[in-house]
Amino acid sequence: MKAIPLTRSASLSPFVEVLRGGGATFGRHLGAAGIDQRIFAAPESLLSLQQAGRFIEDAAHAEGIEDFGLRAGALTPITSLGLFGAVMSQALTLNDMVHRLIRWVPVLNSGAKVSLKTIKEKIVELRIRLMTEEGRAQIDAYSLVLLIDAVRMALGQEWRPQEVALDRAAGRLASQHEMLSDAKVDGNVDYAALRFPRASLAVPVAPGGQTKGAGAEEALLSTAPAMDFVGSISQAVCGSLSGGAFTIDMISDMGGTSIRTLQRRLGESGLSYHELIDRVRFEAALPMLEDPRMKLSEIASRLGYSDAANFTRAFRRWTATSPSEFRLKCLKGEISV
């Protein structure tokens, strides 16, 4: 079964910063999209691309920020994007950077695909395509600016693309931004791309561009979006647990599907949506219970329970023991999680 597209909270943080800088009540927009702002404390957390796109689109409309994606991109050096940024910082040449983007962007955002196309004899097009319609024009603009930043690591911070491709809705705003002011914009596309001479691929990344990122690839892979439907829905739910109680409507919205289709696809894996929520909460609770510094009330809140008593009742139902007793057994080595 096809997985739902997921993105990392690190990708959404620049949009929040644009709203924060403009004095907007970004928490309201996040809440309307079912995103709890505490997710940003963990930049590798995953949420559905559908949710992220809705937040971006609704916030841009409500706050009147037509160039929301371009502004967010301008705030985001590609190397700042958590583990993904650390992997990108290890590129040796522009060609190496491009191939890292092709390989690792889907691990940052499983709804995105990067490719390199030859469009003329000596010109290549670095392209990123998104698997969403929610907020796509803004996300395309944001993605284009990230691609420009990646290329500038080799060609210098003063480099500007002469040709770009953007959805018409985003492309008409491109000339307002410094890095795109010289660019000819192809608006008859459903992706974001920039074009440059093929010979540029051989240019080394500037000295000092590489940073220490030992183990970043392994860590990034360990947090990769799931490739199956139930796994990806579970990851999206896990990233939003602290927002409170879930309904089947909320979960179907995360997956961009109808309630009936969601129930059918979960049923094919032997699950109901109640069982899915229980499984995600239980698996999220285990590592927190291993940490004796975390109070049960804090764990309950992070799992979306209104209080510790509700969490305790649920945990007894799962394990026939209380969270406190389970924690004690973990500390004594009687249980290994």
C-alpha positions as CSV (number, residue, x, y, z in Angstrom):
1,M,0.0,0.0,0.0
2,K,1.3,3.4,-0.9
3,A,2.7,5.5,1.9
4,I,1.5,9.1,2.5
5,P,4.0,11.9,1.9
6,L,5.8,13.1,5.1
7,T,8.0,16.0,5.7
8,R,10.2,17.0,8.7
9,S,9.4,19.8,11.1
10,A,12.8,21.4,10.2
11,S,11.4,22.1,6.8
12,L,8.4,24.0,8.3
13,S,10.3,26.0,10.9
14,P,11.3,28.8,8.4
15,F,7.6,29.5,7.6
16,V,6.9,29.8,11.4
17,E,9.9,32.2,11.6
18,V,8.4,34.4,8.8
19,L,5.1,34.6,10.7
20,R,6.9,35.2,14.0
21,G,9.0,38.0,12.5
22,G,5.8,39.7,11.2
23,G,4.1,39.5,14.6
24,A,1.5,36.9,13.3
25,T,-0.2,34.5,15.7
26,F,1.3,31.5,14.1
27,G,0.0,29.1,16.8
28,R,-3.5,29.6,15.5
29,H,-2.5,28.7,12.0
30,L,-0.6,25.6,13.2
31,G,-3.6,24.5,15.3
32,A,-6.0,24.9,12.4
33,A,-3.8,22.5,10.4
34,G,-3.7,20.0,13.4
35,I,0.0,20.8,14.1
36,D,1.2,21.2,17.6
37,Q,4.0,23.8,17.8
38,R,6.0,21.6,20.3
39,I,6.9,19.5,17.3
40,F,9.6,22.1,16.4
41,A,11.6,21.1,19.5
42,A,12.5,17.9,17.5
43,P,13.6,19.0,14.0
44,E,13.6,15.4,12.7
45,S,9.9,14.9,13.7
46,L,7.7,13.9,10.8
47,L,4.3,15.2,9.9
48,S,2.1,14.8,6.9
49,L,2.9,16.9,3.9
50,Q,-0.9,17.5,3.6
51,Q,-0.9,19.2,7.0
52,A,2.2,21.2,6.3
53,G,0.9,22.4,2.9
54,R,-2.5,23.4,4.5
55,F,-0.8,25.4,7.2
56,I,1.4,27.2,4.6
57,E,-1.5,27.9,2.3
58,D,-3.9,29.1,4.9
59,A,-1.4,31.2,6.8
60,A,-0.2,32.9,3.5
61,H,-3.8,33.7,2.7
62,A,-4.9,34.9,6.2
63,E,-1.8,37.0,6.7
64,G,-1.6,38.3,3.1
65,I,1.9,37.0,2.5
66,E,1.9,36.3,-1.2
67,D,5.7,35.5,-1.3
68,F,5.6,33.3,1.9
69,G,7.6,30.5,0.3
70,L,10.3,32.8,-1.1
71,R,10.7,34.6,2.3
72,A,10.9,31.3,4.1
73,G,13.5,30.0,1.7
74,A,15.6,33.1,2.1
75,L,15.8,32.4,5.9
76,T,17.0,28.8,5.3
77,P,20.6,27.9,4.4
78,I,20.3,24.3,3.2
79,T,22.9,23.3,5.7
80,S,20.6,24.4,8.6
81,L,18.1,21.6,7.9
82,G,19.1,19.2,10.7
83,L,20.6,15.9,9.7
84,F,19.8,16.6,6.1
85,G,21.8,19.8,6.2
86,A,24.7,18.0,7.7
87,V,24.7,15.5,4.9
88,M,24.5,18.2,2.3
89,S,27.5,20.0,3.9
90,Q,29.7,17.1,3.0
91,A,29.4,17.6,-0.7
92,L,32.8,17.9,-2.6
93,T,31.6,19.4,-5.9
94,L,28.4,20.7,-7.3
95,N,27.9,17.4,-9.1
96,D,28.3,15.7,-5.7
97,M,25.8,18.1,-4.2
98,V,23.2,17.4,-6.9
99,H,23.5,13.7,-6.4
100,R,23.1,14.1,-2.7
101,L,20.0,16.1,-3.3
102,I,18.6,13.4,-5.6
103,R,19.3,10.7,-3.0
104,W,18.4,12.5,0.3
105,V,15.6,15.0,-0.4
106,P,13.1,12.1,-0.4
107,V,14.4,11.3,3.1
108,L,13.8,14.9,4.2
109,N,10.4,15.0,2.5
110,S,9.0,11.8,1.0
111,G,6.6,13.8,-1.1
112,A,9.5,15.4,-3.0
113,K,11.7,14.2,-5.8
114,V,14.8,15.8,-7.3
115,S,16.2,15.1,-10.8
116,L,18.7,16.6,-13.1
117,K,17.7,17.0,-16.8
118,T,19.6,18.0,-19.9
119,I,17.5,20.6,-21.6
120,K,20.0,22.0,-24.1
121,E,23.4,20.7,-25.3
122,K,25.3,22.5,-22.5
123,I,22.5,23.4,-20.1
124,V,21.1,21.3,-17.3
125,E,17.9,21.8,-15.2
126,L,17.9,20.9,-11.5
127,R,14.3,20.1,-10.7
128,I,12.2,19.3,-7.7
129,R,8.6,18.0,-7.9
130,L,6.2,17.9,-5.0
131,M,3.4,15.3,-4.5
132,T,0.8,17.7,-3.0
133,E,-1.6,20.4,-4.1
134,E,-2.0,21.9,-0.7
135,G,0.3,25.0,-0.6
136,R,2.2,23.8,-3.6
137,A,2.9,27.2,-5.1
138,Q,4.5,28.4,-1.8
139,I,6.4,25.1,-1.3
140,D,7.7,25.2,-4.8
141,A,9.0,28.7,-4.3
142,Y,10.6,27.7,-1.0
143,S,12.2,24.6,-2.6
144,L,13.6,26.7,-5.5
145,V,15.4,29.0,-3.1
146,L,16.9,26.0,-1.3
147,L,18.2,24.7,-4.6
148,I,19.7,28.1,-5.3
149,D,21.4,28.0,-1.9
150,A,22.8,24.5,-2.7
151,V,24.2,25.7,-6.0
152,R,25.7,28.8,-4.4
153,M,27.8,26.6,-2.1
154,A,29.9,25.8,-5.2
155,L,29.4,28.9,-7.4
156,G,29.5,31.5,-4.7
157,Q,26.9,33.6,-2.8
158,E,26.7,36.2,-5.5
159,W,25.6,33.7,-8.1
160,R,22.1,34.2,-9.5
161,P,20.2,31.9,-11.9
162,Q,19.5,33.2,-15.3
163,E,16.6,30.8,-15.9
164,V,14.2,29.2,-13.5
165,A,11.0,27.3,-13.8
166,L,8.1,27.8,-11.3
167,D,4.4,27.3,-11.2
168,R,2.8,30.5,-12.6
169,A,1.2,31.5,-9.3
170,A,4.7,31.6,-7.6
171,G,6.6,32.6,-10.7
172,R,5.0,36.0,-11.0
173,L,6.4,37.0,-7.6
174,A,10.0,35.7,-8.3
175,S,11.3,39.0,-9.7
176,Q,10.6,40.7,-6.4
177,H,13.5,38.8,-4.7
178,E,17.1,39.7,-5.1
179,M,18.4,36.2,-5.9
180,L,15.8,35.9,-8.7
181,S,15.7,39.4,-10.0
182,D,17.8,38.6,-13.1
183,A,16.0,35.3,-13.9
184,K,13.8,34.5,-16.9
185,V,10.9,32.5,-15.4
186,D,9.2,29.6,-17.2
187,G,5.7,29.4,-15.6
188,N,4.3,26.6,-17.7
189,V,5.4,23.9,-15.3
190,D,4.2,21.9,-12.3
191,Y,7.5,21.8,-10.5
192,A,10.4,24.1,-9.4
193,A,13.7,24.2,-11.2
194,L,16.8,26.2,-12.0
195,R,19.1,26.0,-15.0
196,F,22.8,26.4,-15.3
197,P,25.7,25.3,-17.5
198,R,26.6,21.6,-17.3
199,A,30.3,22.6,-16.9
200,S,29.4,24.1,-13.5
201,L,28.9,20.6,-12.1
202,A,32.7,20.2,-11.9
203,V,33.1,23.2,-9.6
204,P,34.2,22.3,-6.1
205,V,32.2,23.3,-3.1
206,A,33.9,26.4,-1.5
207,P,36.5,25.7,1.2
208,G,34.8,25.9,4.6
209,G,31.5,24.7,3.1
210,Q,32.0,21.2,4.5
211,T,31.3,20.7,8.2
212,K,31.8,17.7,10.4
213,G,28.8,15.4,10.0
214,A,30.1,12.0,10.9
215,G,27.2,9.6,11.2
216,A,24.7,12.0,9.7
217,E,23.8,9.7,6.9
218,E,23.1,6.8,9.2
219,A,21.1,9.0,11.6
220,L,19.1,10.5,8.7
221,L,18.3,7.0,7.4
222,S,17.2,5.9,10.9
223,T,14.6,8.6,10.9
224,A,13.5,8.1,7.3
225,P,9.8,8.3,6.4
226,A,8.1,4.9,6.3
227,M,7.5,3.4,2.8
228,D,4.2,1.7,3.7
229,F,0.8,3.3,4.4
230,V,0.3,2.2,8.0
231,G,3.9,3.1,8.9
232,S,3.7,6.5,7.3
233,I,0.3,7.3,9.0
234,S,1.8,6.1,12.3
235,Q,4.7,8.5,11.9
236,A,2.4,11.4,11.0
237,V,0.3,10.7,14.1
238,C,3.3,10.3,16.3
239,G,4.6,13.8,15.3
240,S,1.2,15.3,16.3
241,L,0.4,13.4,19.4
242,S,0.9,16.3,21.8
243,G,-1.9,18.2,20.0
244,G,-4.5,16.1,21.8
245,A,-7.2,13.6,21.0
246,F,-7.5,12.2,17.5
247,T,-10.5,11.5,15.4
248,I,-10.8,9.4,12.3
249,D,-11.5,12.6,10.4
250,M,-8.1,14.0,11.5
251,I,-6.3,10.9,10.5
252,S,-8.0,10.6,7.1
253,D,-7.1,14.3,6.5
254,M,-3.4,13.6,7.3
255,G,-3.5,10.9,4.7
256,G,-5.3,13.0,2.1
257,T,-8.0,10.3,1.8
258,S,-11.6,9.6,2.7
259,I,-12.6,8.0,5.9
260,R,-13.9,5.0,4.0
261,T,-10.6,4.6,2.2
262,L,-8.6,5.0,5.4
263,Q,-10.7,2.3,7.2
264,R,-10.3,0.0,4.3
265,R,-6.5,0.5,4.1
266,L,-6.1,0.1,7.8
267,G,-8.4,-3.0,7.8
268,E,-6.1,-4.6,5.2
269,S,-3.4,-4.5,7.8
270,G,-5.7,-5.8,10.5
271,L,-6.1,-2.4,12.3
272,S,-8.8,0.0,13.2
273,Y,-8.0,3.7,13.7
274,H,-8.4,3.3,17.5
275,E,-5.9,0.4,17.5
276,L,-3.5,2.6,15.3
277,I,-3.6,5.4,17.9
278,D,-3.1,2.9,20.8
279,R,-0.1,1.4,19.0
280,V,1.5,4.8,18.3
281,R,1.0,6.0,21.8
282,F,2.3,2.8,23.4
283,E,5.5,2.8,21.2
284,A,6.1,6.5,22.0
285,A,5.5,6.0,25.7
286,L,8.2,3.3,26.1
287,P,11.4,5.3,25.7
288,M,9.9,8.1,27.8
289,L,9.2,5.7,30.6
290,E,12.8,4.6,30.5
291,D,13.8,8.2,31.5
292,P,13.3,8.5,35.2
293,R,13.5,12.3,34.9
294,M,10.2,12.5,33.0
295,K,7.1,12.9,35.1
296,L,4.1,10.9,34.2
297,S,2.1,14.1,33.7
298,E,4.6,15.2,31.1
299,I,4.5,11.9,29.3
300,A,0.7,12.0,29.3
301,S,0.8,15.5,27.8
302,R,3.2,14.5,25.1
303,L,1.0,11.5,24.2
304,G,-2.1,13.8,23.9
305,Y,-3.8,12.8,27.1
306,S,-5.6,15.4,29.2
307,D,-4.0,14.1,32.4
308,A,-1.9,11.4,33.9
309,A,-4.9,9.4,35.1
310,N,-6.2,8.9,31.5
311,F,-2.7,7.8,30.5
312,T,-2.5,5.4,33.4
313,R,-5.9,3.8,32.5
314,A,-4.8,3.4,28.9
315,F,-1.4,1.9,29.9
316,R,-3.1,-0.6,32.2
317,R,-5.3,-1.7,29.4
318,W,-2.2,-2.2,27.2
319,T,0.1,-3.9,29.7
320,A,-2.0,-4.9,32.8
321,T,0.3,-2.8,34.9
322,S,0.7,0.9,35.7
323,P,3.2,3.2,34.0
324,S,5.0,3.6,37.4
325,E,5.3,-0.1,37.9
326,F,6.5,-0.6,34.3
327,R,9.1,2.1,34.8
328,L,10.4,0.5,38.0
329,K,10.7,-2.9,36.2
330,C,12.7,-1.2,33.4
331,L,15.0,0.5,35.9
332,K,15.6,-2.9,37.6
333,G,16.4,-4.5,34.3
334,E,13.3,-6.8,34.5
335,I,11.9,-5.4,31.2
336,S,13.9,-4.3,28.2
337,V,12.4,-1.9,25.7
